[in-house]
Amino acid sequence: MPIEPDQDQLAEIGARAGSDDDGPVVMLNLNRYRERAAYEGEPPGGEDPDVTGREAYARYGVVAQAMLERVGGRILWYAHSDFTVIGDESDRYDEVLAVWYPSRAAFLSLATAADILAALPHRVAGLDRAAIVVCDSGPEAEPNGA
């Protein structure tokens, strides 16, 4: 199961990034963590590779949070998920995050930033499965409800 966007998916986001209709979006992040992190080689920064998947992802999250602030985005909410009511095992996720971006261009800027790319080994090591769903922002998600 891929946990990172492929080139076609990035191109689709990029096709609307910076256009006249490139407004605020919410990226719904669905994460399923590995029991133990699965680093390929040494982790960046000489970090201990013997951690849980959630701990490895948290290393990525520190960098992602800093980048999110730089591009003008913010986490609207996050929650741990216990189980899936409709669906099968492949639809089970451990955590759901709703992340607001001022535009698709801002998301693309974050996703392709050098700092994020350097931290990706933590994300890859920590996640067993992931999905990001692009959603309309809606005025209630925008800062100050504007």
MDTraj code that builds the backbone (N, CA, C; nanometers):
import mdtraj as md
import numpy as np

residues = "MET PRO ILE GLU PRO ASP GLN ASP GLN LEU ALA GLU ILE GLY ALA ARG ALA GLY SER ASP ASP ASP GLY PRO VAL VAL MET LEU ASN LEU ASN ARG TYR ARG GLU ARG ALA ALA TYR GLU GLY GLU PRO PRO GLY GLY GLU ASP PRO ASP VAL THR GLY ARG GLU ALA TYR ALA ARG TYR GLY VAL VAL ALA GLN ALA MET LEU GLU ARG VAL GLY GLY ARG ILE LEU TRP TYR ALA HIS SER ASP PHE THR VAL ILE GLY ASP GLU SER ASP ARG TYR ASP GLU VAL LEU ALA VAL TRP TYR PRO SER ARG ALA ALA PHE LEU SER LEU ALA THR ALA ALA ASP ILE LEU ALA ALA LEU PRO HIS ARG VAL ALA GLY LEU ASP ARG ALA ALA ILE VAL VAL CYS ASP SER GLY PRO GLU ALA GLU PRO ASN GLY ALA".split()
xyz = np.array([
    [0.0846, -0.1185, 0.0000],
    [0.0000, 0.0000, 0.0000],
    [0.0883, 0.1237, 0.0000],
    [0.0762, 0.2082, -0.1008],
    [0.1551, 0.3321, -0.1019],
    [0.1142, 0.4228, 0.0139],
    [0.2109, 0.4928, 0.0693],
    [0.1799, 0.5884, 0.1754],
    [0.2223, 0.7296, 0.1375],
    [0.2750, 0.7452, 0.0185],
    [0.3124, 0.8754, -0.0345],
    [0.2434, 0.8948, -0.1694],
    [0.2130, 1.0193, -0.2063],
    [0.1506, 1.0415, -0.3367],
    [0.2467, 1.0049, -0.4492],
    [0.1908, 0.9510, -0.5573],
    [0.2756, 0.9225, -0.6735],
    [0.2815, 1.0480, -0.7618],
    [0.3593, 1.0426, -0.8677],
    [0.3793, 1.1600, -0.9538],
    [0.2489, 1.2060, -1.0186],
    [0.1609, 1.1124, -1.0558],
    [0.0325, 1.1504, -1.1155],
    [-0.0550, 1.2249, -1.0152],
    [-0.0554, 1.1789, -0.8909],
    [-0.1353, 1.2453, -0.7885],
    [-0.0812, 1.3854, -0.7598],
    [0.0503, 1.3985, -0.7512],
    [0.1095, 1.5307, -0.7311],
    [0.0815, 1.6219, -0.8504],
    [0.0855, 1.5660, -0.9715],
    [0.0564, 1.6450, -1.0911],
    [-0.0884, 1.6934, -1.0911],
    [-0.1795, 1.6098, -1.0429],
    [-0.3203, 1.6501, -1.0371],
    [-0.3397, 1.7663, -0.9402],
    [-0.2754, 1.7594, -0.8238],
    [-0.2811, 1.8718, -0.7292],
    [-0.2151, 1.9941, -0.7930],
    [-0.1012, 1.9726, -0.8556],
    [-0.0269, 2.0820, -0.9170],
    [-0.1018, 2.1510, -1.0293],
    [-0.1876, 2.0771, -1.0998],
    [-0.2628, 2.1353, -1.2104],
    [-0.3583, 2.2445, -1.1628],
    [-0.4057, 2.2339, -1.0393],
    [-0.4961, 2.3353, -0.9841],
    [-0.4250, 2.4333, -0.8925],
    [-0.3054, 2.3989, -0.8504],
    [-0.2296, 2.4876, -0.7609],
    [-0.1965, 2.6176, -0.8327],
    [-0.2282, 2.7281, -0.7693],
    [-0.1973, 2.8581, -0.8263],
    [-0.2966, 2.9072, -0.9299],
    [-0.3983, 2.8265, -0.9628],
    [-0.4992, 2.8710, -1.0598],
    [-0.5982, 2.9648, -0.9923],
    [-0.6865, 3.0235, -1.0708],
    [-0.7857, 3.1165, -1.0165],
    [-0.8783, 3.0516, -0.9150],
    [-0.9010, 2.9200, -0.9290],
    [-0.9915, 2.8522, -0.8351],
    [-0.9169, 2.7759, -0.7255],
    [-0.7909, 2.8124, -0.7044],
    [-0.7112, 2.7462, -0.6003],
    [-0.7351, 2.8142, -0.4663],
    [-0.8395, 2.7696, -0.3984],
    [-0.8730, 2.8263, -0.2687],
    [-0.8408, 2.7301, -0.1566],
    [-0.8878, 2.7618, -0.0377],
    [-0.8608, 2.6788, 0.0797],
    [-0.9132, 2.5351, 0.0633],
    [-0.8380, 2.4419, 0.1193],
    [-0.8763, 2.3003, 0.1188],
    [-0.8462, 2.2398, 0.2555],
    [-0.9143, 2.1305, 0.2836],
    [-0.8849, 2.0497, 0.4010],
    [-0.8369, 1.9148, 0.3498],
    [-0.7228, 1.8741, 0.3992],
    [-0.6692, 1.7428, 0.3660],
    [-0.6997, 1.6510, 0.4837],
    [-0.7825, 1.5510, 0.4572],
    [-0.8186, 1.4536, 0.5594],
    [-0.7148, 1.3424, 0.5540],
    [-0.6330, 1.3332, 0.6581],
    [-0.5239, 1.2356, 0.6654],
    [-0.5700, 1.1146, 0.7460],
    [-0.5572, 0.9966, 0.6891],
    [-0.5912, 0.8712, 0.7557],
    [-0.4622, 0.7918, 0.7714],
    [-0.4250, 0.7620, 0.8948],
    [-0.2978, 0.6951, 0.9227],
    [-0.3186, 0.5641, 0.9978],
    [-0.2529, 0.4601, 0.9479],
    [-0.2432, 0.3344, 1.0232],
    [-0.0947, 0.3118, 1.0489],
    [-0.0607, 0.2950, 1.1769],
    [0.0797, 0.2828, 1.2148],
    [0.1258, 0.1380, 1.2193],
    [0.2533, 0.1196, 1.1887],
    [0.3165, -0.0113, 1.2081],
    [0.3336, -0.0333, 1.3589],
    [0.3336, -0.1574, 1.3987],
    [0.3605, -0.1858, 1.5394],
    [0.5009, -0.1378, 1.5756],
    [0.5989, -0.1726, 1.4926],
    [0.7372, -0.1273, 1.5092],
    [0.7782, -0.0549, 1.3818],
    [0.8558, 0.0505, 1.3952],
    [0.9044, 0.1248, 1.2791],
    [0.9868, 0.0332, 1.1900],
    [0.9804, 0.0565, 1.0608],
    [1.0538, -0.0245, 0.9630],
    [1.1410, 0.0674, 0.8772],
    [1.2510, 0.1113, 0.9340],
    [1.3440, 0.1968, 0.8606],
    [1.4215, 0.1143, 0.7597],
    [1.4437, 0.1734, 0.6433],
    [1.5342, 0.1139, 0.5444],
    [1.6675, 0.1844, 0.5620],
    [1.7614, 0.1182, 0.6242],
    [1.8883, 0.1829, 0.6551],
    [1.8778, 0.2616, 0.7845],
    [1.9731, 0.3500, 0.8051],
    [1.9770, 0.4306, 0.9267],
    [1.8757, 0.5443, 0.9186],
    [1.8052, 0.5709, 1.0270],
    [1.7121, 0.6844, 1.0285],
    [1.7870, 0.8172, 1.0160],
    [1.7221, 0.9184, 0.9580],
    [1.7850, 1.0506, 0.9500],
    [1.8199, 1.1027, 1.0886],
    [1.9304, 1.1736, 1.0965],
    [1.9708, 1.2357, 1.2218],
    [2.0257, 1.1384, 1.3241],
    [2.0526, 1.0138, 1.2824],
    [2.1071, 0.9158, 1.3753],
    [2.0101, 0.8735, 1.4835],
    [1.8793, 0.8918, 1.4596],
    [1.7763, 0.8537, 1.5572],
    [1.7769, 0.7019, 1.5787],
    [1.7304, 0.6601, 1.6943],
    [1.7183, 0.5183, 1.7270],
    [1.6136, 0.4549, 1.6358],
    [1.6474, 0.3491, 1.5623],
    [1.5496, 0.2856, 1.4741],
    [1.4504, 0.1950, 1.5481],
    [1.4803, 0.1595, 1.6720],
    [1.3965, 0.0662, 1.7467],
    [1.2878, 0.1413, 1.8243],
    [1.1878, 0.1886, 1.7495],
    [1.0758, 0.2626, 1.8078],
    [0.9456, 0.2113, 1.7456],
    [0.8348, 0.2522, 1.8036],
    [0.7062, 0.2160, 1.7441],
    [0.6848, 0.2955, 1.6162],
    [0.5909, 0.2503, 1.5367],
    [0.5550, 0.3244, 1.4166],
    [0.5051, 0.4636, 1.4491],
    [0.4259, 0.4746, 1.5529],
    [0.3729, 0.6050, 1.5949],
    [0.4867, 0.6987, 1.6359],
    [0.5880, 0.6466, 1.7048],
    [0.7029, 0.7299, 1.7444],
    [0.7816, 0.7762, 1.6223],
    [0.7995, 0.6885, 1.5248],
    [0.8698, 0.7276, 1.4023],
    [0.7919, 0.8368, 1.3296],
    [0.6604, 0.8189, 1.3197],
    [0.5775, 0.9191, 1.2529],
    [0.5821, 1.0523, 1.3279],
    [0.5883, 1.0486, 1.4595],
    [0.5961, 1.1719, 1.5385],
    [0.7220, 1.2511, 1.5035],
    [0.8306, 1.1834, 1.4700],
    [0.9531, 1.2509, 1.4275],
    [0.9259, 1.3301, 1.2994],
    [0.8548, 1.2691, 1.2070],
    [0.8139, 1.3367, 1.0843],
    [0.7195, 1.4527, 1.1187],
    [0.6293, 1.4282, 1.2127],
    [0.5294, 1.5267, 1.2492],
    [0.5875, 1.6570, 1.3007],
    [0.6986, 1.6513, 1.3702],
    [0.7642, 1.7731, 1.4196],
    [0.8035, 1.8621, 1.3014],
    [0.8604, 1.8019, 1.1997],
    [0.9018, 1.8766, 1.0808],
    [0.7783, 1.9247, 1.0043],
    [0.6785, 1.8366, 0.9898],
    [0.5577, 1.8720, 0.9165],
    [0.4845, 1.9883, 0.9835],
    [0.4780, 1.9900, 1.1156],
    [0.4108, 2.0987, 1.1871],
    [0.4802, 2.2322, 1.1611],
    [0.6123, 2.2326, 1.1646],
    [0.6874, 2.3554, 1.1374],
    [0.6634, 2.4029, 0.9940],
    [0.6636, 2.3094, 0.8996],
    [0.6388, 2.3456, 0.7593],
    [0.4955, 2.3932, 0.7411],
    [0.4025, 2.3306, 0.8092],
    [0.2615, 2.3681, 0.7990],
    [0.2434, 2.5146, 0.8396],
    [0.3079, 2.5542, 0.9468],
    [0.3006, 2.6931, 0.9914],
    [0.3616, 2.7870, 0.8876],
    [0.4705, 2.7443, 0.8248],
    [0.5364, 2.8284, 0.7234],
    [0.4485, 2.8529, 0.6017],
    [0.3666, 2.7527, 0.5633],
    [0.2823, 2.7688, 0.4440],
    [0.1448, 2.8256, 0.4791],
    [0.1218, 2.8576, 0.6070],
    [-0.0037, 2.9191, 0.6471],
    [-0.1153, 2.8219, 0.6776],
    [-0.0838, 2.6950, 0.6961],
    [-0.1850, 2.5947, 0.7277],
    [-0.1958, 2.5703, 0.8770],
    [-0.2900, 2.4833, 0.9132],
    [-0.3047, 2.4477, 1.0548],
    [-0.3837, 2.3186, 1.0673],
    [-0.3595, 2.2487, 1.1752],
    [-0.4368, 2.1278, 1.2051],
    [-0.5689, 2.1731, 1.2664],
    [-0.6791, 2.1328, 1.2025],
    [-0.8113, 2.1667, 1.2550],
    [-0.8458, 2.0775, 1.3724],
    [-0.8225, 1.9474, 1.3567],
    [-0.8462, 1.8515, 1.4643],
    [-0.7805, 1.7195, 1.4284],
    [-0.7610, 1.6406, 1.5303],
    [-0.7139, 1.5042, 1.5094],
    [-0.7769, 1.4171, 1.6163],
    [-0.7866, 1.2898, 1.5842],
    [-0.8461, 1.1963, 1.6791],
    [-0.7907, 1.0573, 1.6537],
    [-0.7815, 0.9809, 1.7594],
    [-0.7459, 0.8404, 1.7468],
    [-0.8725, 0.7650, 1.7080],
    [-0.8557, 0.6607, 1.6299],
    [-0.9693, 0.5816, 1.5838],
    [-0.9598, 0.4420, 1.6438],
    [-1.0701, 0.3952, 1.7014],
    [-1.0721, 0.2633, 1.7654],
    [-1.1033, 0.1496, 1.6688],
    [-1.1998, 0.1720, 1.5803],
    [-1.2385, 0.0673, 1.4865],
    [-1.3204, 0.1272, 1.3734],
    [-1.3463, 0.0465, 1.2709],
    [-1.4251, 0.0878, 1.1559],
    [-1.5606, 0.0193, 1.1621],
    [-1.6662, 0.0971, 1.1519],
    [-1.8016, 0.0415, 1.1587],
    [-1.8419, -0.0188, 1.0240],
    [-1.8161, 0.0522, 0.9154],
    [-1.8465, 0.0017, 0.7815],
    [-1.7151, -0.0123, 0.7067],
    [-1.6858, -0.1281, 0.6574],
    [-1.5624, -0.1546, 0.5853],
    [-1.4969, -0.2797, 0.6397],
    [-1.3804, -0.3084, 0.5870],
    [-1.3079, -0.4268, 0.6324],
    [-1.1743, -0.3850, 0.6926],
    [-1.0881, -0.4802, 0.7170],
    [-0.9593, -0.4537, 0.7808],
    [-0.8775, -0.3496, 0.7040],
    [-0.8903, -0.3477, 0.5718],
    [-0.8133, -0.2510, 0.4939],
    [-0.8611, -0.1076, 0.5168],
    [-0.9791, -0.0905, 0.5730],
    [-1.0341, 0.0421, 0.6003],
    [-1.0071, 0.0892, 0.7436],
    [-0.9285, 0.0147, 0.8195],
    [-0.8997, 0.0497, 0.9579],
    [-0.7818, 0.1476, 0.9631],
    [-0.8007, 0.2551, 1.0398],
    [-0.6948, 0.3523, 1.0608],
    [-0.6824, 0.3793, 1.2100],
    [-0.5627, 0.4180, 1.2527],
    [-0.5365, 0.4467, 1.3930],
    [-0.5617, 0.5922, 1.4287],
    [-0.5511, 0.6802, 1.3290],
    [-0.5594, 0.8229, 1.3567],
    [-0.6151, 0.8946, 1.2347],
    [-0.6932, 0.9992, 1.2600],
    [-0.7504, 1.0830, 1.1549],
    [-0.7135, 1.2277, 1.1879],
    [-0.6616, 1.2992, 1.0883],
    [-0.6262, 1.4403, 1.1054],
    [-0.6919, 1.5202, 0.9943],
    [-0.7507, 1.6327, 1.0290],
    [-0.8025, 1.7274, 0.9302],
    [-0.7080, 1.8469, 0.9302],
    [-0.6443, 1.8700, 0.8163],
    [-0.5429, 1.9759, 0.8067],
    [-0.5881, 2.0790, 0.7033],
    [-0.5989, 2.2038, 0.7465],
    [-0.6419, 2.3135, 0.6600],
    [-0.5212, 2.3780, 0.5940],
    [-0.5337, 2.4018, 0.4634],
    [-0.4317, 2.4729, 0.3860],
    [-0.4986, 2.5906, 0.3165],
    [-0.4306, 2.7028, 0.3044],
    [-0.4909, 2.8171, 0.2359],
    [-0.5115, 2.7930, 0.0864],
    [-0.4429, 2.6907, 0.0329],
    [-0.4547, 2.6595, -0.1095],
    [-0.3892, 2.5250, -0.1383],
    [-0.4180, 2.4724, -0.2566],
    [-0.3487, 2.3515, -0.3008],
    [-0.2001, 2.3812, -0.3217],
    [-0.1706, 2.5044, -0.3668],
    [-0.0300, 2.5450, -0.3848],
    [0.0451, 2.5367, -0.2524],
    [-0.0203, 2.5749, -0.1423],
    [0.0445, 2.5665, -0.0108],
    [0.0717, 2.4214, 0.0262],
    [-0.0251, 2.3331, 0.0003],
    [-0.0048, 2.1904, 0.0269],
    [0.1123, 2.1381, -0.0555],
    [0.1145, 2.1715, -0.1830],
    [0.2213, 2.1246, -0.2716],
    [0.3564, 2.1781, -0.2263],
    [0.3586, 2.3010, -0.1796],
    [0.4819, 2.3598, -0.1279],
    [0.5331, 2.2800, -0.0085],
    [0.4430, 2.2438, 0.0815],
    [0.4814, 2.1626, 0.1975],
    [0.5290, 2.0248, 0.1519],
    [0.4528, 1.9604, 0.0648],
    [0.4820, 1.8227, 0.0237],
    [0.6138, 1.8085, -0.0510],
    [0.6619, 1.9159, -0.1094],
    [0.7846, 1.9080, -0.1888],
    [0.9018, 1.9834, -0.1255],
    [0.8818, 2.0364, -0.0055],
    [0.9879, 2.1118, 0.0625],
    [1.1037, 2.0199, 0.1011],
    [1.2234, 2.0724, 0.0950],
    [1.3433, 1.9942, 0.1277],
    [1.3372, 1.9370, 0.2689],
    [1.2877, 2.0154, 0.3651],
    [1.2783, 1.9669, 0.5036],
    [1.1857, 1.8460, 0.5145],
    [1.0716, 1.8513, 0.4447],
    [0.9764, 1.7396, 0.4471],
    [1.0371, 1.6173, 0.3796],
    [1.0994, 1.6385, 0.2656],
    [1.1598, 1.5253, 0.1946],
    [1.2674, 1.4587, 0.2802],
    [1.3429, 1.5377, 0.3564],
    [1.4456, 1.4810, 0.4443],
    [1.3836, 1.4014, 0.5592],
    [1.2626, 1.4384, 0.6013],
    [1.1954, 1.3701, 0.7131],
    [1.1107, 1.2520, 0.6674],
    [1.0908, 1.2343, 0.5369],
    [1.0049, 1.1263, 0.4863],
    [1.0433, 0.9867, 0.5346],
    [1.1710, 0.9552, 0.5530],
    [1.2014, 0.8205, 0.6033],
    [1.1317, 0.7881, 0.7355],
    [1.1070, 0.8894, 0.8190],
    [1.0341, 0.8656, 0.9443],
    [0.8878, 0.8319, 0.9154],
    [0.8269, 0.9045, 0.8236],
    [0.6873, 0.8788, 0.7856],
    [0.6731, 0.7396, 0.7261],
    [0.7619, 0.7076, 0.6328],
    [0.7574, 0.5776, 0.5663],
    [0.7801, 0.4638, 0.6656],
    [0.8742, 0.4829, 0.7574],
    [0.9035, 0.3791, 0.8570],
    [0.7873, 0.3593, 0.9537],
    [0.7136, 0.4656, 0.9814],
    [0.6090, 0.4593, 1.0819],
    [0.4735, 0.4145, 1.0334],
    [0.4430, 0.4408, 0.9062],
    [0.3092, 0.4120, 0.8559],
    [0.3001, 0.2776, 0.7862],
    [0.1959, 0.2050, 0.8180],
    [0.1626, 0.0812, 0.7481],
    [0.0694, 0.1100, 0.6314],
    [-0.0153, 0.2097, 0.6492],
    [-0.1139, 0.2463, 0.5482],
    [-0.1494, 0.3926, 0.5696],
    [-0.1771, 0.4649, 0.4604],
    [-0.2155, 0.6047, 0.4718],
    [-0.3005, 0.6438, 0.3522],
    [-0.3845, 0.7415, 0.3745],
    [-0.4619, 0.8030, 0.2669],
    [-0.4775, 0.9501, 0.3016],
    [-0.4795, 1.0335, 0.1991],
    [-0.5083, 1.1752, 0.2171],
    [-0.6190, 1.2087, 0.1182],
    [-0.7299, 1.2583, 0.1713],
    [-0.8470, 1.2907, 0.0913],
    [-0.8598, 1.4419, 0.0848],
    [-0.8673, 1.4969, -0.0367],
    [-0.8831, 1.6407, -0.0554],
    [-1.0305, 1.6759, -0.0392],
    [-1.0588, 1.7730, 0.0490],
    [-1.1965, 1.8149, 0.0771],
    [-1.2099, 1.9659, 0.0588],
    [-1.3295, 2.0098, 0.0223],
    [-1.3564, 2.1535, 0.0228],
    [-1.3372, 2.2042, 0.1644],
    [-1.2903, 2.3270, 0.1766],
    [-1.2647, 2.3822, 0.3088],
    [-1.3925, 2.4150, 0.3834],
    [-1.4808, 2.4882, 0.3203],
    [-1.5988, 2.5356, 0.3912],
    [-1.5617, 2.6507, 0.4817],
    [-1.6494, 2.7472, 0.4986],
    [-1.6150, 2.8667, 0.5772],
    [-1.5856, 2.8371, 0.7241],
    [-1.6456, 2.7324, 0.7795],
    [-1.6218, 2.7033, 0.9204],
    [-1.4787, 2.6541, 0.9467],
    [-1.4098, 2.6077, 0.8444],
    [-1.2738, 2.5599, 0.8615],
    [-1.1703, 2.6715, 0.8427],
    [-1.2107, 2.7800, 0.7819],
    [-1.1165, 2.8873, 0.7539],
    [-1.0930, 2.9722, 0.8789],
    [-0.9725, 3.0277, 0.8916],
    [-0.9434, 3.1117, 1.0076],
    [-1.0480, 3.2227, 1.0219],
    [-1.0957, 3.2420, 1.1430],
    [-1.1940, 3.3449, 1.1759],
    [-1.3275, 3.3238, 1.1041],
    [-1.3499, 3.2014, 1.0492],
    [-1.4766, 3.1723, 0.9831],
    [-1.5012, 3.2552, 0.8594],
    [-1.3972, 3.3178, 0.8047],
    [-1.4136, 3.4051, 0.6881],
    [-1.4137, 3.3299, 0.5582],
])
top = md.Topology()
chain = top.add_chain()
for i, resn in enumerate(residues, 1):
    res = top.add_residue(resn, chain, resSeq=i)
    for name in ("N", "CA", "C"):
        top.add_atom(name, md.element.get_by_symbol(name[0]), res)
traj = md.Trajectory(xyz[None], top)
